[in-house]
Amino acid sequence: MFGAADRAVPSQVSLTLGVRDVLVLENDSPAPLVFGQWTVLPGRASRLPFGEVGTFGFTCSARPDRREITVQVVAPPDPGAARLRWRIGELLEALRTLPVIAPVTE
């Protein structure tokens, strides 16, 4: 998400082919976002699918230093124990980064 005051723009994004192979760009800033050859208007989102493994570089107007953002697309682990370990690690990371929401009291 670009434009949100509490979020830094990363220099690298990792995706997994066949699992998480779409980069979603959300622009919450008042100005258009230019990401490589794509322009995302304020308040809009754009989906960028990746269909192959590789490392891709994009310039991004949201980075103050105008440096490149690297998108790394990796192959998923082979079926079996390696994939199970990977899925458990992904689950633990998702749980770790869940937002903390206070209980509602009436």
N, CA, C and O atoms as a GROMACS GRO file, in nm:
protein
  424
    1MET      N    1   0.086  -0.116   0.000
    1MET     CA    2   0.000   0.000   0.000
    1MET      C    3   0.091   0.123   0.000
    1MET      O    4   0.176   0.138   0.087
    2PHE      N    5   0.072   0.208  -0.097
    2PHE     CA    6   0.154   0.326  -0.110
    2PHE      C    7   0.076   0.448  -0.066
    2PHE      O    8  -0.044   0.459  -0.093
    3GLY      N    9   0.143   0.539   0.002
    3GLY     CA   10   0.079   0.662   0.043
    3GLY      C   11   0.040   0.663   0.189
    3GLY      O   12   0.022   0.770   0.247
    4ALA      N   13   0.025   0.547   0.250
    4ALA     CA   14  -0.011   0.541   0.391
    4ALA      C   15   0.108   0.588   0.474
    4ALA      O   16   0.221   0.545   0.452
    5ALA      N   17   0.081   0.677   0.567
    5ALA     CA   18   0.188   0.740   0.645
    5ALA      C   19   0.265   0.639   0.731
    5ALA      O   20   0.383   0.659   0.757
    6ASP      N   21   0.199   0.532   0.774
    6ASP     CA   22   0.264   0.438   0.864
    6ASP      C   23   0.332   0.322   0.792
    6ASP      O   24   0.379   0.229   0.857
    7ARG      N   25   0.339   0.327   0.661
    7ARG     CA   26   0.401   0.217   0.587
    7ARG      C   27   0.519   0.266   0.504
    7ARG      O   28   0.508   0.364   0.429
    8ALA      N   29   0.630   0.198   0.518
    8ALA     CA   30   0.748   0.231   0.438
    8ALA      C   31   0.738   0.153   0.306
    8ALA      O   32   0.684   0.043   0.302
    9VAL      N   33   0.790   0.210   0.201
    9VAL     CA   34   0.791   0.143   0.072
    9VAL      C   35   0.910   0.048   0.070
    9VAL      O   36   1.024   0.092   0.088
   10PRO      N   37   0.886  -0.082   0.049
   10PRO     CA   38   0.996  -0.178   0.055
   10PRO      C   39   1.087  -0.166  -0.066
   10PRO      O   40   1.047  -0.116  -0.171
   11SER      N   41   1.209  -0.212  -0.051
   11SER     CA   42   1.301  -0.214  -0.164
   11SER      C   43   1.294  -0.348  -0.235
   11SER      O   44   1.340  -0.360  -0.349
   12GLN      N   45   1.236  -0.450  -0.168
   12GLN     CA   46   1.223  -0.582  -0.229
   12GLN      C   47   1.091  -0.644  -0.189
   12GLN      O   48   1.047  -0.632  -0.074
   13VAL      N   49   1.029  -0.712  -0.285
   13VAL     CA   50   0.904  -0.785  -0.262
   13VAL      C   51   0.928  -0.927  -0.310
   13VAL      O   52   0.981  -0.948  -0.419
   14SER      N   53   0.889  -1.027  -0.229
   14SER     CA   54   0.904  -1.167  -0.268
   14SER      C   55   0.767  -1.228  -0.294
   14SER      O   56   0.675  -1.213  -0.215
   15LEU      N   57   0.756  -1.298  -0.406
   15LEU     CA   58   0.633  -1.368  -0.444
   15LEU      C   59   0.667  -1.513  -0.472
   15LEU      O   60   0.781  -1.545  -0.506
   16THR      N   61   0.569  -1.601  -0.459
   16THR     CA   62   0.588  -1.742  -0.488
   16THR      C   63   0.500  -1.780  -0.606
   16THR      O   64   0.378  -1.762  -0.601
   17LEU      N   65   0.559  -1.830  -0.711
   17LEU     CA   66   0.488  -1.866  -0.832
   17LEU      C   67   0.382  -1.971  -0.802
   17LEU      O   68   0.410  -2.073  -0.739
   18GLY      N   69   0.261  -1.946  -0.848
   18GLY     CA   70   0.152  -2.041  -0.829
   18GLY      C   71   0.082  -2.030  -0.695
   18GLY      O   72  -0.022  -2.092  -0.676
   19VAL      N   73   0.136  -1.952  -0.603
   19VAL     CA   74   0.074  -1.936  -0.471
   19VAL      C   75   0.043  -1.789  -0.449
   19VAL      O   76  -0.073  -1.750  -0.433
   20ARG      N   77   0.145  -1.709  -0.448
   20ARG     CA   78   0.132  -1.563  -0.437
   20ARG      C   79   0.210  -1.502  -0.552
   20ARG      O   80   0.320  -1.451  -0.534
   21ASP      N   81   0.151  -1.506  -0.671
   21ASP     CA   82   0.223  -1.458  -0.787
   21ASP      C   83   0.160  -1.332  -0.847
   21ASP      O   84   0.180  -1.303  -0.965
   22VAL      N   85   0.082  -1.259  -0.766
   22VAL     CA   86   0.022  -1.134  -0.810
   22VAL      C   87   0.061  -1.024  -0.710
   22VAL      O   88   0.040  -1.038  -0.590
   23LEU      N   89   0.117  -0.917  -0.762
   23LEU     CA   90   0.151  -0.803  -0.680
   23LEU      C   91   0.036  -0.704  -0.689
   23LEU      O   92   0.000  -0.662  -0.799
   24VAL      N   93  -0.022  -0.666  -0.576
   24VAL     CA   94  -0.132  -0.570  -0.573
   24VAL      C   95  -0.077  -0.437  -0.524
   24VAL      O   96  -0.023  -0.428  -0.414
   25LEU      N   97  -0.092  -0.334  -0.606
   25LEU     CA   98  -0.048  -0.200  -0.571
   25LEU      C   99  -0.170  -0.118  -0.534
   25LEU      O  100  -0.259  -0.099  -0.617
   26GLU      N  101  -0.176  -0.070  -0.411
   26GLU     CA  102  -0.286   0.016  -0.366
   26GLU      C  103  -0.230   0.155  -0.341
   26GLU      O  104  -0.131   0.170  -0.268
   27ASN      N  105  -0.291   0.255  -0.400
   27ASN     CA  106  -0.242   0.392  -0.388
   27ASN      C  107  -0.335   0.471  -0.296
   27ASN      O  108  -0.446   0.506  -0.336
   28ASP      N  109  -0.290   0.499  -0.174
   28ASP     CA  110  -0.366   0.580  -0.078
   28ASP      C  111  -0.317   0.723  -0.073
   28ASP      O  112  -0.360   0.800   0.012
   29SER      N  113  -0.229   0.760  -0.163
   29SER     CA  114  -0.177   0.896  -0.163
   29SER      C  115  -0.265   0.986  -0.252
   29SER      O  116  -0.344   0.935  -0.331
   30PRO      N  117  -0.252   1.117  -0.239
   30PRO     CA  118  -0.330   1.207  -0.324
   30PRO      C  119  -0.273   1.223  -0.465
   30PRO      O  120  -0.336   1.285  -0.551
   31ALA      N  121  -0.156   1.167  -0.490
   31ALA     CA  122  -0.091   1.179  -0.622
   31ALA      C  123  -0.088   1.044  -0.692
   31ALA      O  124  -0.091   0.940  -0.626
   32PRO      N  125  -0.082   1.043  -0.824
   32PRO     CA  126  -0.070   0.916  -0.897
   32PRO      C  127   0.061   0.846  -0.860
   32PRO      O  128   0.162   0.911  -0.833
   33LEU      N  129   0.058   0.715  -0.861
   33LEU     CA  130   0.175   0.632  -0.834
   33LEU      C  131   0.223   0.576  -0.966
   33LEU      O  132   0.145   0.519  -1.042
   34VAL      N  133   0.351   0.591  -0.994
   34VAL     CA  134   0.409   0.532  -1.114
   34VAL      C  135   0.500   0.419  -1.069
   34VAL      O  136   0.595   0.440  -0.994
   35PHE      N  137   0.469   0.299  -1.115
   35PHE     CA  138   0.544   0.178  -1.080
   35PHE      C  139   0.583   0.112  -1.211
   35PHE      O  140   0.501   0.046  -1.275
   36GLY      N  141   0.710   0.130  -1.250
   36GLY     CA  142   0.753   0.079  -1.380
   36GLY      C  143   0.674   0.149  -1.489
   36GLY      O  144   0.675   0.271  -1.496
   37GLN      N  145   0.605   0.074  -1.573
   37GLN     CA  146   0.525   0.133  -1.679
   37GLN      C  147   0.379   0.150  -1.640
   37GLN      O  148   0.299   0.198  -1.722
   38TRP      N  149   0.341   0.114  -1.518
   38TRP     CA  150   0.203   0.124  -1.471
   38TRP      C  151   0.182   0.252  -1.391
   38TRP      O  152   0.271   0.295  -1.317
   39THR      N  153   0.066   0.312  -1.405
   39THR     CA  154   0.026   0.427  -1.325
   39THR      C  155  -0.098   0.388  -1.247
   39THR      O  156  -0.197   0.341  -1.305
   40VAL      N  157  -0.094   0.408  -1.116
   40VAL     CA  158  -0.208   0.378  -1.029
   40VAL      C  159  -0.260   0.511  -0.977
   40VAL      O  160  -0.188   0.584  -0.908
   41LEU      N  161  -0.384   0.542  -1.008
   41LEU     CA  162  -0.443   0.669  -0.967
   41LEU      C  163  -0.473   0.669  -0.818
   41LEU      O  164  -0.486   0.562  -0.757
   42PRO      N  165  -0.484   0.786  -0.757
   42PRO     CA  166  -0.515   0.795  -0.613
   42PRO      C  167  -0.645   0.721  -0.579
   42PRO      O  168  -0.745   0.732  -0.650
   43GLY      N  169  -0.640   0.645  -0.469
   43GLY     CA  170  -0.756   0.571  -0.424
   43GLY      C  171  -0.786   0.446  -0.503
   43GLY      O  172  -0.890   0.384  -0.482
   44ARG      N  173  -0.700   0.408  -0.594
   44ARG     CA  174  -0.723   0.291  -0.678
   44ARG      C  175  -0.620   0.182  -0.648
   44ARG      O  176  -0.522   0.205  -0.577
   45ALA      N  177  -0.644   0.064  -0.704
   45ALA     CA  178  -0.552  -0.048  -0.691
   45ALA      C  179  -0.528  -0.109  -0.829
   45ALA      O  180  -0.612  -0.097  -0.918
   46SER      N  181  -0.415  -0.172  -0.844
   46SER     CA  182  -0.381  -0.239  -0.969
   46SER      C  183  -0.314  -0.372  -0.935
   46SER      O  184  -0.235  -0.381  -0.842
   47ARG      N  185  -0.348  -0.475  -1.012
   47ARG     CA  186  -0.291  -0.608  -0.991
   47ARG      C  187  -0.190  -0.638  -1.102
   47ARG      O  188  -0.220  -0.622  -1.220
   48LEU      N  189  -0.070  -0.680  -1.063
   48LEU     CA  190   0.035  -0.714  -1.158
   48LEU      C  191   0.068  -0.862  -1.143
   48LEU      O  192   0.138  -0.900  -1.048
   49PRO      N  193   0.020  -0.948  -1.234
   49PRO     CA  194   0.049  -1.091  -1.224
   49PRO      C  195   0.189  -1.123  -1.278
   49PRO      O  196   0.238  -1.058  -1.371
   50PHE      N  197   0.251  -1.222  -1.219
   50PHE     CA  198   0.381  -1.271  -1.264
   50PHE      C  199   0.366  -1.418  -1.300
   50PHE      O  200   0.313  -1.496  -1.222
   51GLY      N  201   0.413  -1.455  -1.419
   51GLY     CA  202   0.395  -1.591  -1.467
   51GLY      C  203   0.522  -1.673  -1.477
   51GLY      O  204   0.520  -1.785  -1.527
   52GLU      N  205   0.633  -1.617  -1.431
   52GLU     CA  206   0.758  -1.693  -1.437
   52GLU      C  207   0.849  -1.656  -1.321
   52GLU      O  208   0.839  -1.547  -1.264
   53VAL      N  209   0.937  -1.749  -1.289
   53VAL     CA  210   1.035  -1.728  -1.183
   53VAL      C  211   1.140  -1.630  -1.234
   53VAL      O  212   1.180  -1.636  -1.350
   54GLY      N  213   1.183  -1.540  -1.147
   54GLY     CA  214   1.287  -1.446  -1.186
   54GLY      C  215   1.293  -1.328  -1.092
   54GLY      O  216   1.218  -1.319  -0.995
   55THR      N  217   1.384  -1.237  -1.122
   55THR     CA  218   1.400  -1.114  -1.046
   55THR      C  219   1.374  -0.998  -1.141
   55THR      O  220   1.435  -0.989  -1.248
   56PHE      N  221   1.282  -0.911  -1.102
   56PHE     CA  222   1.238  -0.802  -1.188
   56PHE      C  223   1.254  -0.669  -1.114
   56PHE      O  224   1.220  -0.659  -0.997
   57GLY      N  225   1.306  -0.568  -1.183
   57GLY     CA  226   1.328  -0.438  -1.122
   57GLY      C  227   1.231  -0.335  -1.179
   57GLY      O  228   1.207  -0.331  -1.299
   58PHE      N  229   1.176  -0.253  -1.090
   58PHE     CA  230   1.082  -0.148  -1.129
   58PHE      C  231   1.118  -0.019  -1.057
   58PHE      O  232   1.148  -0.020  -0.938
   59THR      N  233   1.116   0.091  -1.129
   59THR     CA  234   1.129   0.220  -1.062
   59THR      C  235   0.993   0.254  -1.002
   59THR      O  236   0.890   0.211  -1.053
   60CYS      N  237   0.994   0.330  -0.893
   60CYS     CA  238   0.868   0.360  -0.823
   60CYS      C  239   0.871   0.504  -0.773
   60CYS      O  240   0.964   0.546  -0.705
   61SER      N  241   0.766   0.578  -0.807
   61SER     CA  242   0.760   0.718  -0.766
   61SER      C  243   0.734   0.734  -0.616
   61SER      O  244   0.753   0.843  -0.562
   62ALA      N  245   0.692   0.629  -0.548
   62ALA     CA  246   0.664   0.638  -0.404
   62ALA      C  247   0.790   0.629  -0.318
   62ALA      O  248   0.788   0.664  -0.200
   63ARG      N  249   0.898   0.583  -0.377
   63ARG     CA  250   1.024   0.578  -0.301
   63ARG      C  251   1.089   0.714  -0.305
   63ARG      O  252   1.113   0.768  -0.413
   64PRO      N  253   1.119   0.771  -0.188
   64PRO     CA  254   1.177   0.906  -0.185
   64PRO      C  255   1.309   0.916  -0.261
   64PRO      O  256   1.340   1.021  -0.317
   65ASP      N  257   1.385   0.809  -0.262
   65ASP     CA  258   1.515   0.811  -0.329
   65ASP      C  259   1.505   0.771  -0.476
   65ASP      O  260   1.605   0.768  -0.547
   66ARG      N  261   1.382   0.741  -0.522
   66ARG     CA  262   1.355   0.702  -0.662
   66ARG      C  263   1.434   0.578  -0.703
   66ARG      O  264   1.462   0.557  -0.821
   67ARG      N  265   1.469   0.497  -0.607
   67ARG     CA  266   1.544   0.376  -0.637
   67ARG      C  267   1.450   0.267  -0.684
   67ARG      O  268   1.328   0.278  -0.673
   68GLU      N  269   1.508   0.165  -0.735
   68GLU     CA  270   1.434   0.053  -0.791
   68GLU      C  271   1.377  -0.038  -0.681
   68GLU      O  272   1.439  -0.057  -0.576
   69ILE      N  273   1.259  -0.091  -0.707
   69ILE     CA  274   1.201  -0.195  -0.622
   69ILE      C  275   1.220  -0.326  -0.695
   69ILE      O  276   1.185  -0.337  -0.813
   70THR      N  277   1.275  -0.425  -0.627
   70THR     CA  278   1.299  -0.555  -0.686
   70THR      C  279   1.187  -0.649  -0.648
   70THR      O  280   1.155  -0.664  -0.530
   71VAL      N  281   1.128  -0.713  -0.748
   71VAL     CA  282   1.027  -0.815  -0.725
   71VAL      C  283   1.092  -0.949  -0.757
   71VAL      O  284   1.131  -0.975  -0.871
   72GLN      N  285   1.103  -1.033  -0.655
   72GLN     CA  286   1.163  -1.165  -0.674
   72GLN      C  287   1.053  -1.269  -0.672
   72GLN      O  288   0.979  -1.280  -0.574
   73VAL      N  289   1.040  -1.344  -0.780
   73VAL     CA  290   0.940  -1.450  -0.791
   73VAL      C  291   1.015  -1.583  -0.784
   73VAL      O  292   1.102  -1.611  -0.868
   74VAL      N  293   0.981  -1.663  -0.684
   74VAL     CA  294   1.050  -1.791  -0.664
   74VAL      C  295   0.953  -1.907  -0.687
   74VAL      O  296   0.831  -1.890  -0.679
   75ALA      N  297   1.008  -2.021  -0.717
   75ALA     CA  298   0.927  -2.142  -0.735
   75ALA      C  299   0.886  -2.196  -0.598
   75ALA      O  300   0.962  -2.183  -0.502
   76PRO      N  301   0.767  -2.254  -0.588
   76PRO     CA  302   0.728  -2.313  -0.460
   76PRO      C  303   0.812  -2.436  -0.430
   76PRO      O  304   0.866  -2.498  -0.522
   77PRO      N  305   0.824  -2.473  -0.302
   77PRO     CA  306   0.900  -2.594  -0.267
   77PRO      C  307   0.834  -2.718  -0.328
   77PRO      O  308   0.714  -2.719  -0.356
   78ASP      N  309   0.915  -2.821  -0.349
   78ASP     CA  310   0.862  -2.946  -0.401
   78ASP      C  311   0.762  -3.006  -0.304
   78ASP      O  312   0.771  -2.982  -0.183
   79PRO      N  313   0.666  -3.084  -0.354
   79PRO     CA  314   0.570  -3.149  -0.264
   79PRO      C  315   0.642  -3.237  -0.162
   79PRO      O  316   0.751  -3.290  -0.188
   80GLY      N  317   0.580  -3.252  -0.047
   80GLY     CA  318   0.638  -3.334   0.058
   80GLY      C  319   0.672  -3.252   0.180
   80GLY      O  320   0.608  -3.150   0.208
   81ALA      N  321   0.774  -3.296   0.253
   81ALA     CA  322   0.811  -3.232   0.379
   81ALA      C  323   0.855  -3.087   0.360
   81ALA      O  324   0.824  -3.002   0.442
   82ALA      N  325   0.926  -3.059   0.251
   82ALA     CA  326   0.974  -2.922   0.227
   82ALA      C  327   0.856  -2.826   0.209
   82ALA      O  328   0.858  -2.715   0.262
   83ARG      N  329   0.755  -2.868   0.134
   83ARG     CA  330   0.638  -2.781   0.113
   83ARG      C  331   0.559  -2.765   0.242
   83ARG      O  332   0.508  -2.656   0.270
   84LEU      N  333   0.547  -2.872   0.321
   84LEU     CA  334   0.475  -2.863   0.449
   84LEU      C  335   0.545  -2.764   0.542
   84LEU      O  336   0.480  -2.681   0.605
   85ARG      N  337   0.678  -2.774   0.552
   85ARG     CA  338   0.753  -2.679   0.636
   85ARG      C  339   0.733  -2.536   0.587
   85ARG      O  340   0.716  -2.444   0.668
   86TRP      N  341   0.734  -2.517   0.454
   86TRP     CA  342   0.714  -2.384   0.398
   86TRP      C  343   0.576  -2.330   0.432
   86TRP      O  344   0.562  -2.214   0.471
   87ARG      N  345   0.472  -2.413   0.418
   87ARG     CA  346   0.335  -2.369   0.448
   87ARG      C  347   0.319  -2.336   0.596
   87ARG      O  348   0.251  -2.239   0.632
   88ILE      N  349   0.380  -2.417   0.683
   88ILE     CA  350   0.372  -2.388   0.827
   88ILE      C  351   0.444  -2.257   0.858
   88ILE      O  352   0.394  -2.177   0.937
   89GLY      N  353   0.558  -2.234   0.796
   89GLY     CA  354   0.629  -2.107   0.815
   89GLY      C  355   0.546  -1.989   0.768
   89GLY      O  356   0.544  -1.884   0.833
   90GLU      N  357   0.479  -2.003   0.654
   90GLU     CA  358   0.392  -1.896   0.602
   90GLU      C  359   0.275  -1.870   0.698
   90GLU      O  360   0.239  -1.755   0.722
   91LEU      N  361   0.218  -1.976   0.753
   91LEU     CA  362   0.108  -1.961   0.848
   91LEU      C  363   0.155  -1.889   0.975
   91LEU      O  364   0.087  -1.798   1.023
   92LEU      N  365   0.268  -1.929   1.027
   92LEU     CA  366   0.321  -1.864   1.148
   92LEU      C  367   0.352  -1.717   1.123
   92LEU      O  368   0.327  -1.633   1.209
   93GLU      N  369   0.406  -1.685   1.007
   93GLU     CA  370   0.434  -1.546   0.974
   93GLU      C  371   0.305  -1.465   0.962
   93GLU      O  372   0.298  -1.351   1.007
   94ALA      N  373   0.202  -1.524   0.901
   94ALA     CA  374   0.073  -1.454   0.889
   94ALA      C  375   0.012  -1.430   1.028
   94ALA      O  376  -0.044  -1.324   1.052
   95LEU      N  377   0.022  -1.528   1.116
   95LEU     CA  378  -0.029  -1.511   1.252
   95LEU      C  379   0.049  -1.405   1.328
   95LEU      O  380  -0.008  -1.326   1.404
   96ARG      N  381   0.179  -1.403   1.307
   96ARG     CA  382   0.264  -1.306   1.375
   96ARG      C  383   0.232  -1.163   1.335
   96ARG      O  384   0.245  -1.071   1.416
   97THR      N  385   0.191  -1.144   1.212
   97THR     CA  386   0.167  -1.009   1.162
   97THR      C  387   0.019  -0.969   1.163
   97THR      O  388  -0.017  -0.866   1.106
   98LEU      N  389  -0.066  -1.047   1.227
   98LEU     CA  390  -0.207  -1.009   1.237
   98LEU      C  391  -0.220  -0.879   1.317
   98LEU      O  392  -0.147  -0.859   1.414
   99PRO      N  393  -0.310  -0.791   1.277
   99PRO     CA  394  -0.327  -0.668   1.354
   99PRO      C  395  -0.390  -0.696   1.490
   99PRO      O  396  -0.472  -0.786   1.503
  100VAL      N  397  -0.352  -0.619   1.588
  100VAL     CA  398  -0.408  -0.634   1.722
  100VAL      C  399  -0.534  -0.548   1.728
  100VAL      O  400  -0.530  -0.427   1.706
  101ILE      N  401  -0.646  -0.613   1.757
  101ILE     CA  402  -0.775  -0.544   1.765
  101ILE      C  403  -0.830  -0.561   1.906
  101ILE      O  404  -0.844  -0.672   1.955
  102ALA      N  405  -0.860  -0.449   1.968
  102ALA     CA  406  -0.912  -0.454   2.105
  102ALA      C  407  -1.054  -0.510   2.104
  102ALA      O  408  -1.128  -0.489   2.007
  103PRO      N  409  -1.092  -0.580   2.209
  103PRO     CA  410  -1.228  -0.634   2.216
  103PRO      C  411  -1.330  -0.519   2.230
  103PRO      O  412  -1.300  -0.414   2.287
  104VAL      N  413  -1.447  -0.543   2.176
  104VAL     CA  414  -1.554  -0.443   2.185
  104VAL      C  415  -1.629  -0.464   2.316
  104VAL      O  416  -1.674  -0.575   2.345
  105THR      N  417  -1.641  -0.358   2.392
  105THR     CA  418  -1.716  -0.366   2.518
  105THR      C  419  -1.836  -0.272   2.509
  105THR      O  420  -1.829  -0.164   2.451
  106GLU      N  421  -1.943  -0.316   2.566
  106GLU     CA  422  -2.064  -0.233   2.563
  106GLU      C  423  -2.107  -0.196   2.701
  106GLU      O  424  -2.207  -0.126   2.718
   0.00000   0.00000   0.00000
